[in-house]
Amino acid sequence: MTFRELCSKEVVQLKDGACLGRVDDLELDADTARIGSLLLLGRPRLFGLLGRDETLTIPWADIERIGLDAILVRTDIPAPPPSRGGLLDKLHQWLNG
C-alpha cells in the first residue's frame, strides 16, 4: 500500500463510529524504519485565520484494521476545549453547524 492510498481512506473510531478524518502525515521511527503513528491535522478555525485545532495522533498499535475504504482505530477522541461563549466561538459554531 502506498502513502497516497493510505491517505485516501477515512479514519473511523470503532468505539463511537465517529469519522475522524483522513490521514495527513505519518511519524516514522528512525531506528526501525517503521510507522509509529498516523497524524490527522486539526480542523481549520475560521477558514484557517485562527489556526487549527489540535493534531490527532493515532499510535500504530491502535489501528485495528485497514480496509478497502476505511481505517478502523481503537483510540479515544480528545474532548473539545470548553467554549467561552464569545463572539468567535458563536461564529465558529454557526459556520460548523
N, C-alpha and C positions, 0 to 999 in steps of 0.2 A: 504494500500500500504506500502511496506517495503522500507527501505532506499536503499537497493540493486536494487529494481525495479525502484525507482526514479532516481538512478544514471545511469541506462541503457538507459534512454531517452535523445534524442537530445534536446537542448535548442535553440529555434528559435525565433528571434526577429520579431514581426509582421510588424513593420514599413517598413523594407527593405527585409524581408525574409531571413536575414542572420543567418547562423548556428553559434551559439556562443560557442558550445562545449557541454560537459556533466557536470553534477553536480559532484563536488568532495567532497563537505562538506556542512554542514548546520550550521547556527547560531541559537541557541535556546535562548528564553527569559526565564531566570531562575525563574522569578516571576510567569509567567503564564504557563510555560512549553509548549509554542507554538513555531512553527518555525518562526523566524524573517526574515531570508533571505537565499537564496541559494548562495553558493560560487563556482565559476569556476576558477580554478587555471590558471594563465597566461601561455602562451606557453613558453617552454624552449628556451633559446637563445644559439645558437651554442652547441647543444646537452646537454644543462644544464650547460656547463662550465662557461657561463656568467650569470648564474642565470635565472630568469623567468621574463616575462612581468608582469604587474600589475594583481592582482587577481580581477576578476569581481564579484561584489556583487550585487545580484538582490533581492530587497526587496520583501517579500511575497505578498505585495499589488500590485506589478507589474505583477504578474502571472495572465494571462487571462484564461488559460485552461490547464489542464494536460490531455493529450490524451493517446492513446494506445502506440504510438511511439515517441511522442514529447511533450515538454512543451512549450507553446506559451507565450511569455512575451512582455510587453509594457515597455521596458526600452531602454535608449539611450546607444549606444556603445561609450565608450570614444575614443576621437581622438588619433591616434597614435602619439608618440612623434616625433618631427621634426628630420629628418635624417641629420646627419652631413656630410655624404658623405665620411667617412673614410673607410679604408680597412675592418674593421669589419662589417660596415654597408653593404658594397658591398658583402662580403661573406655571410652575413645573407640574403640579397636579392637573391643571387644565390642559396642558399640552400632551400629557401622557394618559389622559382619560381617567 
